[in-house]
Amino acid sequence: MVFKRLFGSGGIPLEIDTIVPDEPVRPGGRLKGEVVVRAPERDLKIESIRMRLVANASLAHKGDGDGTDDGTTLCYPSASGWFELKKGEERRIPFSERLKWETPPNETRGERLGVSIGVRTEVEAVGVKAATDLDPVRVETLPLHEAVLDAFAAEGYAFESSRVYESTLPRVESHLYLWQGFRLADRRGGEGRAPRVELVFHTNAVGSEIFLRRFREGGDRYWNNKPKALRFVAAHHEAGSRDFGADARAWLEALARLRNDEKGAKDAEDDD
């Protein structure tokens, strides 16, 4: 247990530690932990302990990002209301919060995806108001995500990196102001194959809307400024029973046809 000592006005100290189990939780699952607070030198009146689960949307490419912003708030786990701490007393406050289905995973089968997710704990007491550093949280891909990623890997498109964008998808019901792209690189090669593609899962309790597009370099975060995406759907219960290998082949063929249609349309415009 590592306490962080927070100081308020007049040098009044409060020690706090946020404990998150080192085991992954999945979107739609429940994040559990506890906040431990201690008054080392004098009695304290704790007014509130406020928690935020945040994703740092600036981080990209397996953690090699350049973002320093506080990140996008995913949810507010509830920890505490008003209580008093006597000098030397320690109090443990459990918290539990169900993650939204749209929560971006930051690992798949133990491999980190380059998305920073963690809990920031903000404490207000008489004479003390401060926030802790980010306590990391492991969010794992769902079986449906893994089945689709495996199918693309079998077709030669290996996972390369992931990024979370602070914007929304058009014409979908969103509860978080972000979306996550999985970038896959073609290791097989061949005529008509996109060198890189991007998969996006917009997930809810039933399954995922799956978007597939050719990946284009550039930092534009807005959906409509990126290459056109094809849309497909899959249910959670189909993981393990549906032939996603056949789906991946069909989706890649559709993406190639889309590319040819777009080139044909552009050529026709140039002829005019």
C-alpha positions in Angstrom: 0.0 0.0 0.0 1.4 3.4 -1.0 -0.1 6.4 0.5 0.0 9.8 -1.2 0.2 12.6 1.2 -1.9 15.6 0.2 -1.5 19.0 1.8 -4.1 21.7 2.0 -4.0 25.3 3.3 -1.8 25.7 6.4 0.0 22.5 5.6 -2.7 20.2 6.9 -1.9 16.7 5.7 -4.2 13.9 4.5 -2.9 10.5 3.3 -4.8 8.6 0.6 -4.3 5.4 -1.4 -6.6 4.2 -4.2 -6.4 0.4 -4.6 -7.5 -1.1 -7.9 -7.0 -4.9 -8.3 -4.3 -5.8 -10.8 -6.7 -7.9 -12.9 -8.5 -6.9 -16.1 -12.2 -5.9 -16.3 -14.2 -5.8 -19.5 -16.6 -3.3 -21.0 -20.0 -3.9 -19.4 -18.2 -5.5 -16.4 -17.9 -4.1 -12.9 -14.8 -2.2 -11.7 -14.2 -2.7 -8.0 -11.6 -1.3 -5.5 -11.3 0.8 -2.4 -10.0 4.1 -1.3 -8.0 4.2 2.0 -7.7 7.5 3.8 -5.7 8.4 6.9 -5.4 11.5 9.1 -1.8 11.3 10.3 -1.5 14.4 12.4 -4.9 15.8 13.4 -8.6 15.2 13.2 -10.1 15.9 9.8 -13.6 16.3 8.4 -13.8 14.7 5.0 -16.4 16.5 2.8 -16.2 14.3 -0.3 -14.1 11.7 -2.1 -14.8 12.1 -5.8 -13.5 9.6 -8.3 -13.2 9.7 -12.1 -12.2 7.0 -14.5 -10.4 8.7 -17.3 -8.9 7.7 -20.7 -6.1 9.8 -22.0 -7.2 10.2 -25.6 -3.9 11.8 -26.6 -1.9 8.6 -26.1 -1.3 6.5 -29.2 0.8 3.7 -30.7 1.4 1.4 -27.8 2.0 4.2 -25.3 4.3 6.4 -27.3 1.9 9.3 -27.4 2.6 13.0 -26.8 -0.5 13.9 -24.9 -0.4 15.4 -21.4 -4.1 16.4 -21.0 -6.2 15.0 -18.2 -8.1 12.8 -20.5 -11.8 12.0 -21.2 -14.0 11.0 -18.2 -15.5 7.6 -18.7 -17.5 7.4 -15.5 -17.6 8.6 -11.9 -17.3 5.7 -9.4 -19.0 6.6 -6.1 -16.8 6.4 -3.0 -17.9 8.5 -0.2 -19.9 11.3 1.4 -19.2 13.3 4.6 -17.4 11.7 7.5 -14.8 12.5 10.2 -11.4 11.0 10.8 -9.7 11.1 14.2 -6.0 11.7 14.4 -4.2 8.5 13.3 -7.4 6.8 12.1 -7.6 4.9 8.8 -10.8 4.5 6.9 -11.4 2.1 3.9 -14.2 3.0 1.5 -15.1 0.5 -1.2 -16.2 1.5 -4.6 -17.9 -0.4 -7.4 -18.9 0.9 -10.9 -20.2 -0.9 -14.0 -18.3 0.2 -17.0 -20.1 1.4 -20.1 -20.1 -0.9 -23.0 -18.3 1.8 -25.1 -15.3 1.9 -22.6 -12.2 1.5 -24.8 -10.1 -1.6 -23.9 -6.4 -1.0 -23.3 -5.2 -4.5 -23.6 -6.0 -7.7 -25.4 -4.9 -11.1 -24.1 -2.3 -9.3 -22.0 -0.9 -7.1 -24.8 -1.1 -3.4 -24.2 -2.9 -1.4 -26.8 -1.5 2.1 -26.1 -4.5 3.6 -24.3 -4.0 5.0 -20.8 -6.9 4.4 -18.5 -7.0 5.0 -14.8 -8.8 6.3 -11.7 -8.1 9.8 -10.4 -9.3 10.4 -6.9 -10.2 13.9 -5.8 -10.5 14.7 -2.1 -12.1 17.6 -0.3 -11.7 18.0 3.4 -11.6 21.1 5.7 -8.4 22.8 4.6 -7.5 20.1 2.0 -8.5 19.9 -1.7 -6.3 17.8 -4.0 -6.2 15.0 -6.5 -4.1 11.9 -6.7 -2.0 10.7 -9.6 -3.6 8.3 -12.0 -4.1 4.7 -10.7 -4.0 2.5 -13.7 -6.9 0.3 -14.7 -6.7 -2.7 -17.0 -9.6 -3.0 -19.5 -9.6 -6.1 -21.6 -11.1 -6.7 -25.1 -14.4 -8.6 -25.2 -14.6 -12.1 -26.8 -16.4 -10.6 -29.8 -13.5 -8.1 -30.3 -11.0 -10.9 -30.1 -12.9 -13.1 -32.5 -13.0 -10.4 -35.2 -9.3 -9.4 -34.6 -8.3 -13.0 -34.9 -10.2 -13.4 -38.1 -8.4 -10.4 -39.7 -5.1 -11.7 -38.4 -5.8 -15.0 -40.2 -6.3 -13.0 -43.4 -2.9 -11.4 -43.0 -3.9 -8.2 -41.2 -2.0 -8.1 -37.9 -2.7 -5.7 -35.1 -0.3 -2.7 -35.2 -1.6 0.0 -32.8 -4.7 1.5 -31.3 -5.9 5.0 -30.7 -8.8 6.7 -28.9 -10.3 9.8 -30.6 -12.2 12.5 -28.8 -15.2 12.8 -31.1 -18.4 10.8 -31.8 -19.5 8.4 -34.6 -22.3 9.6 -36.8 -25.7 8.1 -36.6 -25.1 5.9 -33.6 -26.3 6.1 -30.0 -23.3 7.2 -28.0 -22.8 7.5 -24.3 -19.2 8.5 -24.4 -17.5 11.3 -26.4 -14.9 9.0 -27.9 -14.3 6.2 -30.3 -11.4 3.7 -30.6 -9.7 2.6 -33.8 -7.7 -0.6 -34.1 -5.1 -0.3 -36.9 -4.2 -3.5 -38.7 -1.2 -3.8 -41.1 -1.2 -6.2 -44.1 1.6 -8.7 -43.7 0.6 -10.8 -46.8 0.5 -8.3 -49.6 -1.2 -8.7 -53.0 -3.0 -6.7 -55.6 -5.9 -4.6 -54.4 -5.2 -5.2 -50.7 -5.1 -2.1 -48.5 -1.7 -1.8 -46.8 -3.5 -0.8 -43.5 -7.1 -0.9 -42.4 -8.8 0.4 -39.3 -11.5 -1.5 -37.3 -13.8 0.4 -35.0 -16.2 -1.4 -32.6 -19.2 0.5 -31.3 -20.4 -1.8 -28.6 -23.5 -2.2 -26.6 -25.2 -4.9 -24.5 -26.2 -6.9 -27.6 -23.1 -6.7 -29.7 -21.1 -4.3 -31.8 -21.5 -2.2 -34.9 -18.2 -2.9 -36.7 -16.8 -0.2 -39.0 -14.0 -1.0 -41.5 -12.1 1.6 -43.5 -8.7 2.0 -45.2 -6.3 3.6 -42.8 -4.9 7.0 -43.8 -2.1 8.7 -41.9 -3.0 12.0 -40.3 -4.1 13.2 -36.9 -7.6 14.4 -37.8 -9.9 13.1 -35.0 -13.2 13.7 -36.8 -14.9 10.8 -38.3 -16.2 12.4 -41.5 -12.7 13.7 -42.4 -11.4 10.1 -42.7 -11.8 7.6 -45.5 -15.3 6.2 -46.0 -16.1 3.3 -43.6 -18.3 0.2 -44.2 -20.6 -0.9 -41.5 -21.4 -4.4 -40.2 -23.0 -5.9 -37.1 -22.3 -8.9 -34.8 -23.7 -10.1 -31.6 -21.8 -11.1 -28.4 -23.2 -14.6 -28.4 -21.8 -15.2 -32.0 -18.2 -15.2 -30.7 -17.2 -18.9 -30.9 -20.0 -19.9 -33.3 -20.0 -17.5 -36.2 -17.5 -17.9 -39.0 -15.8 -14.5 -38.7 -13.0 -15.7 -41.1 -15.6 -15.7 -43.9 -16.8 -12.4 -42.7 -13.4 -10.9 -42.7 -12.8 -12.1 -46.3 -16.1 -10.7 -47.4 -15.6 -7.4 -45.6 -12.1 -6.9 -47.1 -13.5 -7.7 -50.6 -16.2 -5.1 -50.0 -13.6 -2.6 -49.0 -11.6 -3.3 -52.2 -14.8 -2.8 -54.3 -15.5 0.5 -52.4 -12.0 1.7 -53.3 -12.4 0.7 -57.0 -15.8 2.5 -57.1 -14.3 5.6 -55.5 -11.4 5.6 -58.0 -13.9 5.1 -60.9 -16.0 8.0 -59.8 -12.9 10.2 -59.5 -11.7 9.2 -62.9 -15.1 10.0 -64.4 -15.0 13.5 -62.8 -11.6 14.1 -64.2 -12.8 13.2 -67.7 -15.6 15.7 -67.4 
